[in-house]
Amino acid sequence: MTRQVLLLSGPNLDRLGTRSPEIYGSATLAEHVARANVVAAAHDLEVRHLQSNFEGDLIEAVRDATDCVAIVINAGALTHTSWALADALAAFEGVVVEVHLSNPAAREPFRHLSTLAGVADGSIAGFGGLSYELALEAVARLVADGEPSPPAA
Ligand code: DQA
């Protein structure tokens, strides 16, 4: 059976394409999801995508993802504020990859904190349209290798 990956998009990402294209590029969210799907399919993974502007929707989607091997999440600005979303992700048993189009570490100070980074297996940020593809590649490698673990020192 094809393994499922939940791809979550948080607030305002539905406006990609027109929202600050100098920061986020001109691709729409649908285009990013399509690129993620291509990478997923090459690894026998299937992407299920949900975008919501509401924190509770994202939390419930994480809690309902019991059939998924991984969650890839771009939580938008909730990345910097939502301990509740971090708690939900901490309880998820599969792989968690945090993804951003821009590089929050190189932007305003309020974007430097990620509540999600500590509960994710890893984070991919700053590669624009490539970020989603790299995130799916990371998932494919991690689920193929079994239990995700940090590289040996
Ligand atoms: C973002 C970065 C966040 O700081 C911002 O609030 C977003 C998009 C990114 O993909 O670069 O909405 O997650």
Backbone and ligand atoms as CSV (ligand in chain L), in Angstrom:
chain,resi,resn,atom,element,x,y,z
A,1,MET,N,N,0.841,-1.201,0.000
A,1,MET,CA,C,0.000,0.000,0.000
A,1,MET,C,C,0.883,1.262,0.000
A,2,THR,N,N,0.480,2.249,-0.786
A,2,THR,CA,C,1.257,3.492,-0.841
A,2,THR,C,C,1.225,4.193,0.512
A,3,ARG,N,N,2.402,4.587,0.967
A,3,ARG,CA,C,2.484,5.238,2.275
A,3,ARG,C,C,2.056,6.703,2.162
A,4,GLN,N,N,1.329,7.129,3.156
A,4,GLN,CA,C,0.754,8.476,3.143
A,4,GLN,C,C,1.660,9.465,3.884
A,5,VAL,N,N,1.768,10.655,3.304
A,5,VAL,CA,C,2.479,11.762,3.964
A,5,VAL,C,C,1.497,12.929,4.069
A,6,LEU,N,N,1.332,13.430,5.276
A,6,LEU,CA,C,0.471,14.598,5.464
A,6,LEU,C,C,1.309,15.857,5.279
A,7,LEU,N,N,0.902,16.682,4.323
A,7,LEU,CA,C,1.561,17.968,4.083
A,7,LEU,C,C,0.636,19.057,4.602
A,8,LEU,N,N,1.116,19.797,5.593
A,8,LEU,CA,C,0.287,20.829,6.218
A,8,LEU,C,C,0.813,22.222,5.903
A,9,SER,N,N,-0.108,23.096,5.542
A,9,SER,CA,C,0.231,24.489,5.242
A,9,SER,C,C,-0.595,25.394,6.146
A,10,GLY,N,N,0.100,26.277,6.845
A,10,GLY,CA,C,-0.574,27.140,7.806
A,10,GLY,C,C,-1.067,28.452,7.216
A,11,PRO,N,N,-1.332,29.407,8.111
A,11,PRO,CA,C,-1.975,30.664,7.731
A,11,PRO,C,C,-1.247,31.426,6.628
A,12,ASN,N,N,-2.047,31.951,5.728
A,12,ASN,CA,C,-1.603,32.862,4.654
A,12,ASN,C,C,-0.832,32.183,3.527
A,13,LEU,N,N,-0.564,30.891,3.670
A,13,LEU,CA,C,0.144,30.220,2.582
A,13,LEU,C,C,-0.777,29.993,1.384
A,14,ASP,N,N,-2.073,30.100,1.613
A,14,ASP,CA,C,-3.019,30.046,0.484
A,14,ASP,C,C,-2.865,31.263,-0.425
A,15,ARG,N,N,-2.106,32.256,0.032
A,15,ARG,CA,C,-1.929,33.470,-0.779
A,15,ARG,C,C,-0.588,33.489,-1.513
A,16,LEU,N,N,0.133,32.371,-1.441
A,16,LEU,CA,C,1.401,32.314,-2.183
A,16,LEU,C,C,1.125,32.553,-3.661
A,17,GLY,N,N,2.063,33.201,-4.301
A,17,GLY,CA,C,1.858,33.566,-5.710
A,17,GLY,C,C,1.672,35.068,-5.813
A,18,THR,N,N,0.870,35.609,-4.860
A,18,THR,CA,C,0.675,37.068,-4.839
A,18,THR,C,C,1.234,37.680,-3.551
A,19,ARG,N,N,1.427,36.861,-2.515
A,19,ARG,CA,C,1.897,37.377,-1.221
A,19,ARG,C,C,3.426,37.552,-1.253
A,20,SER,N,N,3.877,38.771,-1.070
A,20,SER,CA,C,5.319,39.084,-0.991
A,20,SER,C,C,6.159,38.198,-1.910
A,21,PRO,N,N,5.963,38.306,-3.223
A,21,PRO,CA,C,6.707,37.422,-4.130
A,21,PRO,C,C,8.224,37.620,-4.054
A,22,GLU,N,N,8.651,38.812,-3.602
A,22,GLU,CA,C,10.099,39.052,-3.477
A,22,GLU,C,C,10.693,38.172,-2.368
A,23,ILE,N,N,9.847,37.709,-1.448
A,23,ILE,CA,C,10.325,36.823,-0.369
A,23,ILE,C,C,9.980,35.362,-0.675
A,24,TYR,N,N,8.743,35.144,-1.131
A,24,TYR,CA,C,8.251,33.763,-1.246
A,24,TYR,C,C,8.214,33.235,-2.678
A,25,GLY,N,N,8.533,34.091,-3.638
A,25,GLY,CA,C,8.498,33.649,-5.026
A,25,GLY,C,C,7.115,33.776,-5.628
A,26,SER,N,N,6.994,33.386,-6.884
A,26,SER,CA,C,5.730,33.595,-7.599
A,26,SER,C,C,4.902,32.322,-7.731
A,27,ALA,N,N,5.425,31.197,-7.275
A,27,ALA,CA,C,4.654,29.949,-7.386
A,27,ALA,C,C,3.499,29.946,-6.386
A,28,THR,N,N,2.400,29.351,-6.791
A,28,THR,CA,C,1.250,29.222,-5.897
A,28,THR,C,C,1.448,28.006,-4.993
A,29,LEU,N,N,0.610,27.932,-3.958
A,29,LEU,CA,C,0.683,26.769,-3.062
A,29,LEU,C,C,0.381,25.488,-3.846
A,30,ALA,N,N,-0.588,25.573,-4.758
A,30,ALA,CA,C,-0.933,24.391,-5.561
A,30,ALA,C,C,0.276,23.908,-6.360
A,31,GLU,N,N,1.084,24.845,-6.840
A,31,GLU,CA,C,2.286,24.456,-7.593
A,31,GLU,C,C,3.325,23.791,-6.682
A,32,HIS,N,N,3.480,24.312,-5.468
A,32,HIS,CA,C,4.408,23.674,-4.518
A,32,HIS,C,C,3.938,22.257,-4.178
A,33,VAL,N,N,2.637,22.134,-3.967
A,33,VAL,CA,C,2.091,20.810,-3.610
A,33,VAL,C,C,2.281,19.838,-4.780
A,34,ALA,N,N,2.097,20.333,-5.988
A,34,ALA,CA,C,2.272,19.478,-7.165
A,34,ALA,C,C,3.721,18.991,-7.257
A,35,ARG,N,N,4.672,19.882,-6.978
A,35,ARG,CA,C,6.099,19.493,-7.008
A,35,ARG,C,C,6.391,18.473,-5.910
A,36,ALA,N,N,5.789,18.673,-4.760
A,36,ALA,CA,C,5.970,17.703,-3.663
A,36,ALA,C,C,5.406,16.342,-4.074
A,37,ASN,N,N,4.276,16.375,-4.759
A,37,ASN,CA,C,3.634,15.131,-5.209
A,37,ASN,C,C,4.511,14.343,-6.172
A,38,VAL,N,N,5.197,15.065,-7.057
A,38,VAL,CA,C,6.063,14.389,-8.036
A,38,VAL,C,C,7.182,13.640,-7.307
A,39,VAL,N,N,7.811,14.319,-6.335
A,39,VAL,CA,C,8.891,13.672,-5.575
A,39,VAL,C,C,8.334,12.493,-4.786
A,40,ALA,N,N,7.181,12.710,-4.158
A,40,ALA,CA,C,6.571,11.636,-3.358
A,40,ALA,C,C,6.299,10.404,-4.218
A,41,ALA,N,N,5.714,10.622,-5.376
A,41,ALA,CA,C,5.339,9.490,-6.235
A,41,ALA,C,C,6.564,8.681,-6.643
A,42,ALA,N,N,7.696,9.361,-6.834
A,42,ALA,CA,C,8.926,8.660,-7.221
A,42,ALA,C,C,9.408,7.737,-6.108
A,43,HIS,N,N,8.926,7.962,-4.900
A,43,HIS,CA,C,9.343,7.132,-3.760
A,43,HIS,C,C,8.184,6.309,-3.217
A,44,ASP,N,N,7.152,6.150,-4.034
A,44,ASP,CA,C,5.994,5.370,-3.610
A,44,ASP,C,C,5.335,5.939,-2.344
A,45,LEU,N,N,5.294,7.266,-2.306
A,45,LEU,CA,C,4.612,7.964,-1.218
A,45,LEU,C,C,3.449,8.748,-1.818
A,46,GLU,N,N,2.445,8.991,-1.012
A,46,GLU,CA,C,1.304,9.792,-1.490
A,46,GLU,C,C,1.105,10.969,-0.544
A,47,VAL,N,N,1.016,12.160,-1.127
A,47,VAL,CA,C,0.855,13.368,-0.314
A,47,VAL,C,C,-0.629,13.685,-0.141
A,48,ARG,N,N,-0.997,13.903,1.109
A,48,ARG,CA,C,-2.343,14.419,1.427
A,48,ARG,C,C,-2.133,15.823,1.964
A,49,HIS,N,N,-2.732,16.808,1.314
A,49,HIS,CA,C,-2.447,18.199,1.674
A,49,HIS,C,C,-3.635,18.878,2.337
A,50,LEU,N,N,-3.335,19.645,3.376
A,50,LEU,CA,C,-4.356,20.495,3.990
A,50,LEU,C,C,-3.753,21.868,4.244
A,51,GLN,N,N,-4.446,22.893,3.797
A,51,GLN,CA,C,-4.076,24.272,4.167
A,51,GLN,C,C,-5.177,24.810,5.053
A,52,SER,N,N,-4.764,25.460,6.152
A,52,SER,CA,C,-5.767,26.118,6.981
A,52,SER,C,C,-5.173,27.367,7.604
A,53,ASN,N,N,-6.046,28.351,7.787
A,53,ASN,CA,C,-5.644,29.575,8.484
A,53,ASN,C,C,-5.926,29.473,9.981
A,54,PHE,N,N,-6.387,28.287,10.419
A,54,PHE,CA,C,-6.814,28.110,11.809
A,54,PHE,C,C,-5.943,27.074,12.514
A,55,GLU,N,N,-5.380,27.485,13.621
A,55,GLU,CA,C,-4.471,26.627,14.391
A,55,GLU,C,C,-5.120,25.295,14.761
A,56,GLY,N,N,-6.371,25.358,15.226
A,56,GLY,CA,C,-7.054,24.133,15.674
A,56,GLY,C,C,-7.220,23.118,14.560
A,57,ASP,N,N,-7.464,23.591,13.336
A,57,ASP,CA,C,-7.591,22.670,12.186
A,57,ASP,C,C,-6.289,21.902,11.986
A,58,LEU,N,N,-5.176,22.618,12.125
A,58,LEU,CA,C,-3.866,21.987,11.903
A,58,LEU,C,C,-3.578,20.978,13.011
A,59,ILE,N,N,-3.920,21.349,14.244
A,59,ILE,CA,C,-3.711,20.436,15.378
A,59,ILE,C,C,-4.543,19.163,15.190
A,60,GLU,N,N,-5.781,19.329,14.779
A,60,GLU,CA,C,-6.630,18.143,14.599
A,60,GLU,C,C,-6.135,17.281,13.451
A,61,ALA,N,N,-5.618,17.915,12.413
A,61,ALA,CA,C,-5.081,17.136,11.285
A,61,ALA,C,C,-3.880,16.310,11.738
A,62,VAL,N,N,-3.045,16.892,12.584
A,62,VAL,CA,C,-1.892,16.142,13.123
A,62,VAL,C,C,-2.390,14.961,13.947
A,63,ARG,N,N,-3.386,15.204,14.782
A,63,ARG,CA,C,-3.901,14.133,15.648
A,63,ARG,C,C,-4.581,13.029,14.857
A,64,ASP,N,N,-5.146,13.392,13.695
A,64,ASP,CA,C,-5.853,12.405,12.864
A,64,ASP,C,C,-4.908,11.653,11.918
A,65,ALA,N,N,-3.640,12.019,11.909
A,65,ALA,CA,C,-2.715,11.476,10.900
A,65,ALA,C,C,-2.132,10.122,11.316
A,66,THR,N,N,-2.932,9.308,11.945
A,66,THR,CA,C,-2.418,8.029,12.463
A,66,THR,C,C,-2.063,7.053,11.338
A,67,ASP,N,N,-2.598,7.306,10.142
A,67,ASP,CA,C,-2.286,6.421,9.002
A,67,ASP,C,C,-1.093,6.946,8.190
A,68,CYS,N,N,-0.454,8.007,8.640
A,68,CYS,CA,C,0.640,8.622,7.860
A,68,CYS,C,C,2.006,8.221,8.414
A,69,VAL,N,N,2.959,8.050,7.503
A,69,VAL,CA,C,4.327,7.737,7.941
A,69,VAL,C,C,5.104,9.005,8.261
A,70,ALA,N,N,4.606,10.141,7.782
A,70,ALA,CA,C,5.338,11.393,7.996
A,70,ALA,C,C,4.403,12.588,7.898
A,71,ILE,N,N,4.826,13.661,8.539
A,71,ILE,CA,C,4.155,14.958,8.393
A,71,ILE,C,C,5.207,15.966,7.956
A,72,VAL,N,N,4.906,16.666,6.869
A,72,VAL,CA,C,5.731,17.795,6.424
A,72,VAL,C,C,4.901,19.037,6.710
A,73,ILE,N,N,5.465,19.970,7.438
A,73,ILE,CA,C,4.652,21.114,7.851
A,73,ILE,C,C,5.349,22.444,7.621
A,74,ASN,N,N,4.641,23.326,6.910
A,74,ASN,CA,C,4.988,24.740,6.876
A,74,ASN,C,C,3.864,25.438,7.622
A,75,ALA,N,N,4.126,25.776,8.870
A,75,ALA,CA,C,3.064,26.327,9.716
A,75,ALA,C,C,2.929,27.839,9.566
A,76,GLY,N,N,3.651,28.429,8.609
A,76,GLY,CA,C,3.571,29.882,8.451
A,76,GLY,C,C,3.971,30.546,9.772
A,77,ALA,N,N,3.285,31.629,10.118
A,77,ALA,CA,C,3.662,32.371,11.332
A,77,ALA,C,C,3.360,31.599,12.612
A,78,LEU,N,N,2.527,30.553,12.534
A,78,LEU,CA,C,2.297,29.724,13.729
A,78,LEU,C,C,3.575,29.025,14.173
A,79,THR,N,N,4.520,28.914,13.242
A,79,THR,CA,C,5.847,28.367,13.562
A,79,THR,C,C,6.454,29.084,14.757
A,80,HIS,N,N,6.177,30.375,14.850
A,80,HIS,CA,C,6.867,31.200,15.841
A,80,HIS,C,C,6.068,31.383,17.125
A,81,THR,N,N,4.852,30.844,17.154
A,81,THR,CA,C,3.971,31.119,18.299
A,81,THR,C,C,3.300,29.890,18.892
A,82,SER,N,N,3.163,28.815,18.121
A,82,SER,CA,C,2.224,27.769,18.541
A,82,SER,C,C,2.878,26.607,19.290
A,83,TRP,N,N,2.824,26.705,20.602
A,83,TRP,CA,C,3.281,25.567,21.429
A,83,TRP,C,C,2.269,24.436,21.350
A,84,ALA,N,N,1.010,24.763,21.083
A,84,ALA,CA,C,-0.023,23.722,20.982
A,84,ALA,C,C,0.228,22.831,19.761
A,85,LEU,N,N,0.620,23.442,18.657
A,85,LEU,CA,C,0.937,22.666,17.455
A,85,LEU,C,C,2.203,21.824,17.702
A,86,ALA,N,N,3.157,22.402,18.421
A,86,ALA,CA,C,4.372,21.643,18.765
A,86,ALA,C,C,4.018,20.432,19.621
A,87,ASP,N,N,3.128,20.614,20.580
A,87,ASP,CA,C,2.718,19.488,21.434
A,87,ASP,C,C,2.055,18.394,20.606
A,88,ALA,N,N,1.202,18.808,19.665
A,88,ALA,CA,C,0.517,17.816,18.819
A,88,ALA,C,C,1.537,17.048,17.987
A,89,LEU,N,N,2.491,17.749,17.412
A,89,LEU,CA,C,3.511,17.087,16.584
A,89,LEU,C,C,4.403,16.178,17.424
A,90,ALA,N,N,4.659,16.567,18.659
A,90,ALA,CA,C,5.511,15.742,19.536
A,90,ALA,C,C,4.868,14.381,19.787
A,91,ALA,N,N,3.542,14.338,19.729
A,91,ALA,CA,C,2.834,13.079,19.992
A,91,ALA,C,C,2.683,12.219,18.735
A,92,PHE,N,N,3.076,12.751,17.581
A,92,PHE,CA,C,2.984,11.994,16.325
A,92,PHE,C,C,4.154,11.015,16.250
A,93,GLU,N,N,3.859,9.783,15.863
A,93,GLU,CA,C,4.912,8.750,15.944
A,93,GLU,C,C,5.834,8.677,14.735
A,94,GLY,N,N,5.414,9.261,13.606
A,94,GLY,CA,C,6.227,9.160,12.396
A,94,GLY,C,C,7.248,10.282,12.281
A,95,VAL,N,N,7.751,10.430,11.072
A,95,VAL,CA,C,8.757,11.456,10.776
A,95,VAL,C,C,8.080,12.833,10.686
A,96,VAL,N,N,8.728,13.847,11.221
A,96,VAL,CA,C,8.221,15.226,11.101
A,96,VAL,C,C,9.314,16.091,10.475
A,97,VAL,N,N,8.959,16.747,9.365
A,97,VAL,CA,C,9.897,17.669,8.713
A,97,VAL,C,C,9.256,19.060,8.670
A,98,GLU,N,N,9.955,20.023,9.242
A,98,GLU,CA,C,9.515,21.429,9.204
A,98,GLU,C,C,10.063,22.038,7.912
A,99,VAL,N,N,9.236,22.789,7.214
A,99,VAL,CA,C,9.689,23.362,5.948
A,99,VAL,C,C,9.287,24.837,5.849
A,100,HIS,N,N,10.179,25.618,5.258
A,100,HIS,CA,C,9.882,27.030,4.972
A,100,HIS,C,C,10.456,27.388,3.612
A,101,LEU,N,N,9.752,28.253,2.923
A,101,LEU,CA,C,10.255,28.759,1.643
A,101,LEU,C,C,11.412,29.735,1.876
A,102,SER,N,N,11.179,30.667,2.801
A,102,SER,CA,C,12.221,31.638,3.115
A,102,SER,C,C,13.106,31.062,4.221
A,103,ASN,N,N,14.117,31.831,4.608
A,103,ASN,CA,C,14.986,31.417,5.710
A,103,ASN,C,C,14.672,32.296,6.913
A,104,PRO,N,N,13.786,31.844,7.808
A,104,PRO,CA,C,13.368,32.697,8.921
A,104,PRO,C,C,14.543,33.192,9.764
A,105,ALA,N,N,15.613,32.422,9.837
A,105,ALA,CA,C,16.774,32.822,10.657
A,105,ALA,C,C,17.449,34.071,10.117
A,106,ALA,N,N,17.219,34.365,8.839
A,106,ALA,CA,C,17.850,35.535,8.221
A,106,ALA,C,C,16.872,36.710,8.133
A,107,ARG,N,N,15.715,36.567,8.819
A,107,ARG,CA,C,14.687,37.620,8.713
A,107,ARG,C,C,14.494,38.318,10.081
A,108,GLU,N,N,13.307,38.886,10.298
A,108,GLU,CA,C,13.066,39.648,11.528
A,108,GLU,C,C,13.266,38.754,12.760
A,109,PRO,N,N,13.678,39.344,13.891
A,109,PRO,CA,C,13.940,38.549,15.102
A,109,PRO,C,C,12.763,37.670,15.532
A,110,PHE,N,N,11.513,38.143,15.347
A,110,PHE,CA,C,10.387,37.317,15.822
A,110,PHE,C,C,10.284,35.997,15.065
A,111,ARG,N,N,10.943,35.930,13.901
A,111,ARG,CA,C,10.900,34.669,13.124
A,111,ARG,C,C,12.023,33.708,13.517
A,112,HIS,N,N,12.887,34.139,14.425
A,112,HIS,CA,C,14.043,33.293,14.758
A,112,HIS,C,C,13.675,32.127,15.655
A,113,LEU,N,N,12.588,32.288,16.422
A,113,LEU,CA,C,12.136,31.167,17.255
A,113,LEU,C,C,11.208,30.273,16.442
A,114,SER,N,N,11.488,28.986,16.446
A,114,SER,CA,C,10.531,28.010,15.919
A,114,SER,C,C,10.117,27.095,17.058
A,115,THR,N,N,8.828,27.104,17.367
A,115,THR,CA,C,8.328,26.187,18.398
A,115,THR,C,C,8.364,24.747,17.884
A,116,LEU,N,N,8.438,24.585,16.571
A,116,LEU,CA,C,8.330,23.257,15.960
A,116,LEU,C,C,9.683,22.577,15.770
A,117,ALA,N,N,10.747,23.374,15.697
A,117,ALA,CA,C,12.056,22.800,15.362
A,117,ALA,C,C,12.464,21.696,16.331
A,118,GLY,N,N,12.147,21.891,17.598
A,118,GLY,CA,C,12.567,20.928,18.612
A,118,GLY,C,C,11.808,19.618,18.583
A,119,VAL,N,N,10.655,19.604,17.922
A,119,VAL,CA,C,9.889,18.347,17.849
A,119,VAL,C,C,9.951,17.744,16.449
A,120,ALA,N,N,10.621,18.436,15.527
A,120,ALA,CA,C,10.779,17.912,14.163
A,120,ALA,C,C,12.048,17.062,14.089
A,121,ASP,N,N,12.050,16.114,13.155
A,121,ASP,CA,C,13.290,15.366,12.911
A,121,ASP,C,C,14.322,16.276,12.267
A,122,GLY,N,N,13.844,17.254,11.495
A,122,GLY,CA,C,14.742,18.216,10.884
A,122,GLY,C,C,13.950,19.311,10.216
A,123,SER,N,N,14.667,20.373,9.835
A,123,SER,CA,C,14.027,21.539,9.229
A,123,SER,C,C,14.726,21.892,7.926
A,124,ILE,N,N,13.917,22.292,6.948
A,124,ILE,CA,C,14.450,22.711,5.645
A,124,ILE,C,C,13.904,24.103,5.381
A,125,ALA,N,N,14.780,25.073,5.174
A,125,ALA,CA,C,14.325,26.453,5.038
A,125,ALA,C,C,15.236,27.218,4.105
A,126,GLY,N,N,14.614,28.091,3.322
A,126,GLY,CA,C,15.392,29.048,2.555
A,126,GLY,C,C,15.656,28.667,1.114
A,127,PHE,N,N,15.081,27.561,0.672
A,127,PHE,CA,C,15.352,27.101,-0.692
A,127,PHE,C,C,14.203,27.397,-1.659
A,128,GLY,N,N,13.329,28.309,-1.244
A,128,GLY,CA,C,12.228,28.688,-2.125
A,128,GLY,C,C,11.439,27.471,-2.559
A,129,GLY,N,N,11.168,27.418,-3.862
A,129,GLY,CA,C,10.360,26.334,-4.414
A,129,GLY,C,C,10.975,24.958,-4.221
A,130,LEU,N,N,12.272,24.926,-3.993
A,130,LEU,CA,C,12.938,23.622,-3.784
A,130,LEU,C,C,12.661,23.051,-2.399
A,131,SER,N,N,12.282,23.924,-1.462
A,131,SER,CA,C,12.147,23.483,-0.070
A,131,SER,C,C,11.187,22.299,0.062
A,132,TYR,N,N,10.042,22.375,-0.627
A,132,TYR,CA,C,9.060,21.286,-0.494
A,132,TYR,C,C,9.604,19.997,-1.093
A,133,GLU,N,N,10.294,20.108,-2.222
A,133,GLU,CA,C,10.857,18.898,-2.847
A,133,GLU,C,C,11.916,18.283,-1.930
A,134,LEU,N,N,12.762,19.125,-1.346
A,134,LEU,CA,C,13.798,18.613,-0.438
A,134,LEU,C,C,13.170,17.972,0.795
A,135,ALA,N,N,12.084,18.549,1.253
A,135,ALA,CA,C,11.401,17.984,2.425
A,135,ALA,C,C,10.879,16.579,2.114
A,136,LEU,N,N,10.312,16.403,0.916
A,136,LEU,CA,C,9.807,15.069,0.541
A,136,LEU,C,C,10.942,14.090,0.325
A,137,GLU,N,N,12.068,14.588,-0.214
A,137,GLU,CA,C,13.250,13.727,-0.350
A,137,GLU,C,C,13.711,13.265,1.035
A,138,ALA,N,N,13.726,14.188,1.989
A,138,ALA,CA,C,14.149,13.840,3.353
A,138,ALA,C,C,13.219,12.782,3.938
A,139,VAL,N,N,11.931,12.976,3.755
A,139,VAL,CA,C,10.969,11.980,4.259
A,139,VAL,C,C,11.244,10.617,3.638
A,140,ALA,N,N,11.436,10.601,2.314
A,140,ALA,CA,C,11.648,9.329,1.621
A,140,ALA,C,C,12.866,8.609,2.186
A,141,ARG,N,N,13.944,9.366,2.405
A,141,ARG,CA,C,15.170,8.754,2.936
A,141,ARG,C,C,14.949,8.257,4.354
A,142,LEU,N,N,14.261,9.053,5.155
A,142,LEU,CA,C,14.080,8.679,6.557
A,142,LEU,C,C,13.162,7.477,6.711
A,143,VAL,N,N,12.098,7.420,5.929
A,143,VAL,CA,C,11.193,6.273,6.097
A,143,VAL,C,C,11.789,5.018,5.464
A,144,ALA,N,N,12.654,5.201,4.454
A,144,ALA,CA,C,13.302,4.042,3.851
A,144,ALA,C,C,14.328,3.446,4.798
A,145,ASP,N,N,14.986,4.330,5.572
A,145,ASP,CA,C,16.026,3.866,6.485
A,145,ASP,C,C,15.459,3.356,7.790
A,146,GLY,N,N,14.136,3.401,7.929
A,146,GLY,CA,C,13.545,2.983,9.192
A,146,GLY,C,C,13.532,4.136,10.173
A,147,GLU,N,N,13.764,3.837,11.402
A,147,GLU,CA,C,13.676,4.837,12.471
A,147,GLU,C,C,14.617,6.017,12.185
A,148,PRO,N,N,14.073,7.259,12.096
A,148,PRO,CA,C,14.960,8.398,11.851
A,148,PRO,C,C,15.924,8.603,13.014
A,149,SER,N,N,17.154,8.913,12.670
A,149,SER,CA,C,18.121,9.189,13.732
A,149,SER,C,C,19.094,10.241,13.217
A,150,PRO,N,N,19.676,11.027,14.102
A,150,PRO,CA,C,20.624,12.050,13.643
A,150,PRO,C,C,21.874,11.408,13.076
A,151,PRO,N,N,22.562,12.081,12.149
A,151,PRO,CA,C,23.783,11.510,11.613
A,151,PRO,C,C,24.800,11.297,12.725
A,152,ALA,N,N,25.623,10.278,12.563
A,152,ALA,CA,C,26.645,10.010,13.576
A,152,ALA,C,C,27.629,11.170,13.646
A,153,ALA,N,N,28.097,11.481,14.841
A,153,ALA,CA,C,29.032,12.607,15.007
A,153,ALA,C,C,30.376,12.271,14.392
L,1,DQA,C1,C,7.229,30.926,6.165
L,1,DQA,C2,C,8.057,31.814,7.103
L,1,DQA,C3,C,7.198,32.370,8.231
L,1,DQA,O1,O,7.974,33.217,9.065
L,1,DQA,C4,C,6.058,33.178,7.660
L,1,DQA,O2,O,5.217,33.633,8.705
L,1,DQA,C5,C,5.285,32.443,6.621
L,1,DQA,C6,C,6.022,31.662,5.632
L,1,DQA,C7,C,8.058,30.436,4.953
L,1,DQA,O3,O,7.628,29.482,4.304
L,1,DQA,O4,O,9.096,31.013,4.644
L,1,DQA,O5,O,4.069,32.536,6.551
L,1,DQA,O6,O,6.813,29.784,6.897
